[in-house]
């Protein structure tokens, strides 16, 4: 399983496990978890870069978050994504 490093708004570096990835309307999204446990917290990140190097940010818009949660739920039949 791939891991990525994410820098929070406070400047803290956190490692996430990449569970799934997809592209919707030209934007790359990642479904990540903070651990490999069954009770891990899941987050959806999107690439906000305009350059070649990816720059992921947390999806915070409720409508976008709900839509992407549905996409990832369909991609991963055995996973229940709760918001």
N, C-alpha and C positions, 0 to 999 in steps of 0.2 A: 504494500500500500504506500502510495506517495505521501510525503509530508511537505508542507510549505510553512514558511515563516511569515507571520503577519505582525505588523507594527501597529499597536493601538494608538488612539488619539493622545494618550498619555505618554507615548514613547516606549511602552513596554513591548518586547518581542515575545510572541506566543507561537507555538507550533501547533498546527492543525493537521489532521489526517484527511486526505482527499478521498471522499467516498464515491463521488460521481461528478461528472462535468458535462456541460452542454452549451450550445450556442443558440440564442433566440434573438431574432431580429438583428443579427450582426454583433451581439454582445455576448461575451463568454461569461458563464456562471459556474461556480463551484459549490457543491454541497460538501461541507467539511464538518468534522467532529473534533472535540477537544481531547478525546481519549478513545481507546479501542473497546471500552466496556460497553455492556448492553445499555447502561443508563447514561451514556455520553450525551452531552449537549450538542445539538446540531446548529449550524449557521449556514447562511447562504451568502456567498461573496460574489461580487461582479467586477469585471475588469473595467476600470474607468480610464485606462491609459489611452493616449492618442499617439503614443510612440510604439516602438517594437517591443519594449519590455513591459510585461504585465504589471499593473498596479491595481491590486484588488482592494475593494472597500466593502463593508457590511451593507447588505440590502436593508434599508430602514423604512422605505415607503411601504405602507401596509398593503396597498393594491398589488404592487410588484412582488412583495414577499409572498402573498397568498397565491398569486399566479405561478411563481417559481416553485413554491411548495408542492402545488399540484403536479407540475411537470416532473419534479424529482420523485414524487410518490408513484407516478405512473412508470417511471424508468426503473424504480426499485420496488417491485411487487411485494417483497417481504418486509418492507420498512414502513412504519407508521410515523409520519412527520406531524408533530403537534406544534401549534403556534402558541 
